[in-house]
Amino acid sequence: MTEAYRVGDELPPLEIPVTRTLIVAGAIASRDYQDVHHDAELAREKGSPDIFMNILTTNGLVGRYITDHFGSAAVLRKVAIRLGAPNYPGDVLRLTGQIVALEDVALEDVALEGESRTLIEVAVTGDNRIGRHVTGKVTVAIPRAIPRAIPRAIPGAVTVAITEGGGA
């Protein structure tokens, strides 16, 4: 499958149910043992109505959103987010994104072995029932396909071949 990405393209939204298990598991996985992420009674004593998600879990979910869209060959180069409204159990986090920049580069990164890649910057937002939970930008590197024949160039578009096996 070949896709052309352009500045302004919107990614399909991703809705993630925020469960008590997700909040606690994310805190444990990121070694964040603050009681506000796993003990509802202590969270209430500190002024919160319940436990809430930590920033590292949100960071991971934003990364998942991007790599789910761009495929298994995508490499996150930068994730810069800011939290707003907390995510409580029972919320649904709805992530959306829009491509804001594209750049073809040859990355001299050991993990990418000097491959020619397209850097795509995506503005990401995530909302829940009480407001905006997260805003930020993510830069992802994806393999750049070199087409054998281009029937007609599309100004501002980058052509990327994505195969089922994740290669290009």
C-alpha positions as CSV (number, residue, x, y, z in Angstrom):
1,M,0.0,0.0,0.0
2,T,1.4,3.4,-0.9
3,E,0.2,6.5,1.0
4,A,0.9,10.1,0.4
5,Y,1.1,12.2,3.5
6,R,0.6,16.0,3.4
7,V,0.8,18.8,5.9
8,G,-2.8,19.2,7.2
9,D,-3.7,15.5,7.0
10,E,-5.7,14.4,10.0
11,L,-5.1,11.0,11.7
12,P,-8.1,9.0,12.6
13,P,-9.1,9.4,16.3
14,L,-8.3,6.7,18.8
15,E,-10.5,6.2,21.9
16,I,-9.0,4.5,24.9
17,P,-11.2,3.6,27.9
18,V,-9.4,4.8,31.1
19,T,-9.9,2.0,33.6
20,R,-8.6,1.8,37.1
21,T,-6.4,-1.1,35.9
22,L,-4.9,1.0,33.1
23,I,-4.0,3.8,35.6
24,V,-2.4,1.5,38.2
25,A,-0.6,-0.7,35.6
26,G,0.8,2.4,33.9
27,A,2.1,3.8,37.1
28,I,3.7,0.5,38.1
29,A,5.2,-0.1,34.7
30,S,6.8,3.4,34.8
31,R,7.9,2.9,38.5
32,D,5.7,5.8,39.6
33,Y,4.6,4.7,43.1
34,Q,3.0,8.0,44.1
35,D,-0.2,7.1,46.0
36,V,-2.4,9.4,43.8
37,H,-2.0,6.8,41.0
38,H,-3.1,3.7,42.9
39,D,-4.8,4.6,46.3
40,A,-8.2,6.2,45.9
41,E,-8.5,7.1,49.6
42,L,-5.1,8.8,49.8
43,A,-5.8,10.6,46.5
44,R,-9.1,12.0,48.0
45,E,-7.2,13.1,51.1
46,K,-4.9,15.1,48.8
47,G,-7.9,16.8,47.1
48,S,-8.4,14.6,44.0
49,P,-11.8,12.8,43.5
50,D,-10.0,9.6,42.6
51,I,-6.7,8.2,41.4
52,F,-5.5,9.6,38.1
53,M,-3.2,8.7,35.2
54,N,0.4,9.7,35.4
55,I,2.2,11.6,32.6
56,L,4.4,8.6,31.6
57,T,1.3,6.5,30.8
58,T,-0.1,9.3,28.8
59,N,3.2,9.6,27.0
60,G,3.1,5.9,26.1
61,L,-0.5,6.1,24.9
62,V,0.4,9.1,22.6
63,G,3.4,7.1,21.2
64,R,1.1,4.1,20.6
65,Y,-1.4,6.3,18.8
66,I,1.4,7.5,16.4
67,T,3.0,4.1,15.8
68,D,-0.4,2.4,15.4
69,H,-1.1,4.8,12.6
70,F,2.3,4.9,10.8
71,G,3.1,1.2,11.3
72,S,5.7,-1.1,12.8
73,A,8.6,0.5,10.9
74,A,7.9,3.9,12.4
75,V,10.4,5.2,14.9
76,L,9.5,7.8,17.5
77,R,12.1,10.5,17.4
78,K,10.6,13.0,19.8
79,V,7.5,13.2,22.0
80,A,6.8,16.5,23.7
81,I,3.5,16.6,25.7
82,R,1.9,18.8,28.3
83,L,-0.9,17.6,30.6
84,G,-4.1,19.4,31.4
85,A,-7.3,17.9,32.8
86,P,-6.6,14.6,34.7
87,N,-7.7,11.2,33.4
88,Y,-9.8,9.5,36.0
89,P,-11.3,5.9,36.0
90,G,-14.3,5.8,33.8
91,D,-13.1,8.5,31.4
92,V,-12.5,7.8,27.7
93,L,-9.3,9.4,26.3
94,R,-9.9,10.5,22.7
95,L,-6.6,11.1,20.9
96,T,-6.5,13.1,17.6
97,G,-3.7,14.3,15.5
98,Q,-2.8,16.4,12.5
99,I,0.4,16.4,10.4
100,V,2.1,19.8,10.8
101,A,5.5,19.2,9.1
102,L,7.2,16.8,6.7
103,E,10.9,16.4,5.9
104,D,12.9,13.8,4.0
105,V,16.2,13.1,5.6
106,A,19.0,10.5,5.6
107,L,19.4,9.6,9.3
108,E,22.8,8.5,10.4
109,D,21.4,6.7,13.4
110,V,22.7,3.3,14.3
111,A,19.2,1.9,14.9
112,L,18.1,3.2,11.5
113,E,21.3,2.3,9.7
114,G,21.5,5.4,7.5
115,E,18.2,4.8,5.9
116,S,16.4,7.5,4.0
117,R,13.4,8.4,6.1
118,T,10.6,10.9,6.2
119,L,10.3,12.8,9.4
120,I,6.7,13.6,10.1
121,E,5.7,16.0,12.9
122,V,2.2,15.5,14.3
123,A,0.3,17.8,16.6
124,V,-1.6,15.6,19.1
125,T,-4.5,16.4,21.4
126,G,-6.4,14.2,23.8
127,D,-9.7,15.0,25.4
128,N,-11.8,13.3,28.1
129,R,-15.2,14.1,29.7
130,I,-13.8,17.1,31.7
131,G,-11.6,18.7,29.0
132,R,-8.3,18.6,27.3
133,H,-6.0,16.0,28.9
134,V,-2.9,16.3,26.7
135,T,-1.5,18.5,24.0
136,G,1.8,18.1,22.2
137,K,3.9,17.3,19.2
138,V,5.4,14.0,18.1
139,T,8.1,13.5,15.5
140,V,8.2,10.1,13.8
141,A,10.6,8.7,11.2
142,I,9.1,6.4,8.6
143,P,10.9,4.7,5.7
144,R,10.8,6.7,2.5
145,A,10.0,4.7,-0.6
146,I,11.6,5.6,-3.8
147,P,8.9,5.0,-6.4
148,R,10.0,3.4,-9.7
149,A,7.8,5.8,-11.7
150,I,5.8,8.7,-10.6
151,P,2.9,9.3,-13.0
152,R,2.3,12.8,-11.6
153,A,3.9,14.7,-8.8
154,I,1.6,16.1,-6.0
155,P,3.0,19.4,-4.6
156,G,3.8,19.1,-0.9
157,A,3.1,15.3,-0.8
158,V,5.6,12.6,0.3
159,T,5.0,9.1,-1.0
160,V,5.6,6.3,1.5
161,A,5.2,2.6,0.8
162,I,4.0,0.6,3.7
163,T,3.7,-3.2,3.4
164,E,2.0,-5.7,5.6
165,G,5.3,-6.9,7.1
166,G,6.2,-3.5,8.2
167,G,9.0,-3.0,5.6
168,A,9.0,-0.5,2.8
